[in-house]
Amino acid sequence: RPEFALVLNIIVDVVRKHELVAILDPVSISSAGERLSSEGFELEIERSLFPYIKILTPNLSEAGFYANRDLLNKTIDNITELKEAAIILVKKLYSDDQALDTEKAVVIKSVGTKQGEIFDLVCISKGIGSNENYEFKLYQKPKLSFNGNVHGTGCVFSSAITAFLAKGNPLAMAIEKAESFFDAKFQKFIELPNKGKVIDLTISDKRVEVINQIKEIYNFISKSKKFSKLIPEVRMNISGSLHNATSKKDIAGIEGRITIINDYPQASGEIKFGVSNHTARL
């Protein structure tokens, strides 16, 4: 569409003119593979905007499209293929009229594992050419079950990277802090009329601390089959309380409790305040 091309040209001109440090979340293809823009427009973004991007944060579907690789069902077991795709993508962030020793990065988000976890794969390039050097990092996290879609997660993550870069953090540290920030905030959501939801960024630090404590315990037990032997037929929960709690709204737990999937402990829902009657009464 002509108006899309016009907006893209304006963005490219502003980034070039002011030599901005730009972070791009493509928002081209959903995690489920649904196309959100036309293929022609996506290719134009790659051609005209990619060379001026500092950090690219595609999901698995977008990474596969832009790297021209089939990554849709790839997991941590295919880490070599994923790293190859990340290198292809990070090379697209350089152009002939730029210094080829500029540090840039790609973060491929939400790659799955057979143990019900997901991870982000980070590829940091120190430059391309005769002395190519790539550093890889993995950020793992449990995969939680949700009712409905959570919108805007990629926007929150890329915005967090931007904020930490603006505060003077080196590239790798900005990504690491953004990962921690996102994990802390990916706990509470605002329900939308269409049954979707967005991340609630207003949750207090004290509530985040309680949720993170529950998350740490859950992450530990969910990695081992032996803990499944301790889960009764009525299933189990992990709860945490605010100081001086006065009602179940001050008690956090896992919605739907913890069940067993493929012999591993598996959360049935999100970690929320006010979702557990049983443990809250204790």
N, C-alpha and C positions, 0 to 999 in steps of 0.2 A: 504494500500500500504506500502511496506517495508520502503521506504524512509521517509514516514510520521512518522512511529514508531521510526525510527532512530533519527529524529529531536526532537520528543517528549522526548525520553530518554536523549538526550543532554540537553534539557531545564530543565528537572527535576533534573538532576545531578548538573547543574550549580546553580540552585535555592537553592538546599540543601547544596551544598558545601560552598557557600558564604552567606548562610542564608539571601537571598534577600527578600525584601518586594515586593511581586509580585501581580500585578493587572491583572486579566484575563477577556478579552472580548471574549466569546467563539467563535463567528463567525461560528456557527454550522448550524443554521437554520435562514433563512431570516424572517423579520417581517411578510411577506405574507405566511410563512409556507414552503418555498422552502428549501430543504436540500442542504447545501453547503459542507458537508463532509459525509463520510459513518457513519452509526449508530455504527458500531464496533469501529471506531476510536474515536467517541464521548464518548463512554463508557470507552475506555482506557484513555482518557483525564480525565474523572471523577475519575477513579480508581487511576491513578498514579500522576496526577498534582493537582487536587482539594485540597488535604490535605496541600499543601504548598502555597496556595493562600491566600492573605490578604483580597482582595476585588474582588468579582465576579460581573460582570455587564451584565447579560443576557437580551435579549429582552423577550417579553411575550411567544413567541413560544419556545425559548430555556429554559426558566424557567419551562414551562410545561413539556418539555421532561425530563429534569434532575430531576425534583421533582416528575415525574410520575403522573402528574395531567393534566386534560383537562382545560387549561387556555385560549385557543385561543379567545373565545368571552367574556371573563370576563371583567367587567368594575368596576368602583369605587363602584358600588352597591354590588359587590362581594368581598368587602375588607377583610372580614374574611377569605375567601378561599385563597386570595392572600397572606395574612399574614402567613397563615399556610404553603403555598408553600415556602415562603421566609425563614421560620424557618427550613424547611426540607433542603433547599439548604445551609444555613449557617452552619448547623451541618455537612455537607459533607466536609467543609473546615478544619475540625479538624481530627487529627489522634492520635493513642495511644502513639506515641513517641514524642508528642508535649505537651507543657504546655497548659492545658485545660482552663486556665484563660486568654488566649491571645485574644485581641480584634480583631474581624473580621466583615465583612459586606457583604451584598448582595444588589445590586441595580437592581430591575426589572424595565426595561425601557418601556416607551410609552404605558401605560395602558389607554384605552379610557374611555370617559364619554358620556352620552347621550346629553350633552350640546355642543358637538364638541370640547372638550378640551382633553388633555392627561395629564398623570402625571407619575412621577417616584416614585416608592415605595422603600424606604430605610429601611433595617432591620440591625441593629447593634447589635452584640452579645458581651457581656462582658465576655463570657466564657460559657462552657457547663459542665454538671455534676450535682452535688447536688444543686447548686445555679444558675440555668439558669436565665439569665436576658436579655430581648430583648427590644430594643428601636426602635420605628418606626417613620419615617418622610415621608411626602408627599411633592413633588415639582410639582406644577401644572403649566400648560402653555397652550396657545391656540394651536389648531391643524390647521395648514395652508395648503392650497391646492397647489399642485405642478404639473408641467408637467414633467414627467420623474422621474427617481429614483435619490435620493441623496445618494451617496456612501460614506462610511468611517465615518459616524456619530458616530458609537460606538467606533471606534478607536480614534477619536478626544476626546470624552468624557473620556474614560479610560486613555488616555495619560494625560489629564488635571488633573485627580485625582492623577496620578503618580507624576506629576510635583509639585503639591501642597503638597503632602506628602514629597517629596524630599526637599522642602523648610522648613520643620519642623512643618507643621500644624498637629494638632491632626486629627485622622481619620474622625470624623464627620465634622470638619471644612473643611478638604480637599475636601470632597464630596460636601459640600455646595458651596464652592468657584468654584469647577468644574462645578456645575449646573449653576451658574451665568455666568461663562466664556463661557460655551457652548451656553446659551441663547443669549448672546451678539454677538457671532460669527455666530450663525445660522440665518443670515440675508442676506448674499450675497454669491453668488455661482459662480463657474467657470464651464462653459458648456463644456461637453465632446463630442467627435465626434459621440458617439453612443446614443446621446440624454440624457444621464445621466449627473450628475453634482456632484461636490465636494464642500465642504465648502471653501470659500475664507478667509483664515486666515490673509490676508494682509490688510484688510479693516482698515482705519484709526480710531483712537479713536473718532475724531469729528463726523465722519459719524455714528459710532456705537451709539454715544450719541443721535443723531437725530433719528435714527431708534428706539432706546429704548424709546424715548419720544412718538413716534407714537404708539409703541407697548403697552405702559402703558395705553394710552387713549383707544386703541382698546380693551384691556383686560377688562377695566372697562365697556364699553358699551356692549360688547358681552355677558355679563353674565345676562343681563336683557331684557326681552321681551318689556318693555315699550319704549326702545330706537328705536325699529323697527317702531314705529308710526311716527318717525321723518325722516324716510328714504323715499325719493320720488321715483317715478317710474323709474327715470333715475339713481337711486342708489346714493350712496354718497362715499366720500373719506376722509381720514385724511392725511394731508401732513405736512412736516416739512422742514425747510430750513437751509443750512449752513449759517454762517455769511457772508455777502457781496456776496450773490449768484449772478452769472452773466448769468446763463443759466439753462434750465430745468434739466440738469445733476447734478445740485447742490440742487435739490428739491427731497425729498423722498416722496413716497406715497404707497398705497396698489394697486398692479397691479390688474386690473379688477374691482376695487372699492369694496364697501361693499354691499352685498345683504342680503336677508332674507331667512333663512333656518329653518324650523320647528318653525317659529315665533321668532327666535333669529337673531340678526345681525351676519353675517358670512362673513369673508374675502374671496374674490374670488381667491386671489393669494398671492404672497409674498410681503413683504415690501422691496421696491427697490428705488434706485435713478434713475431718468430719465424716470419713467413709466407713469407719469400723465401730459398730456398737459393742461388740464382744470385748475387745481389748481395751476400749475406752472406759468400760465400766470397772476395770481393774484399778 
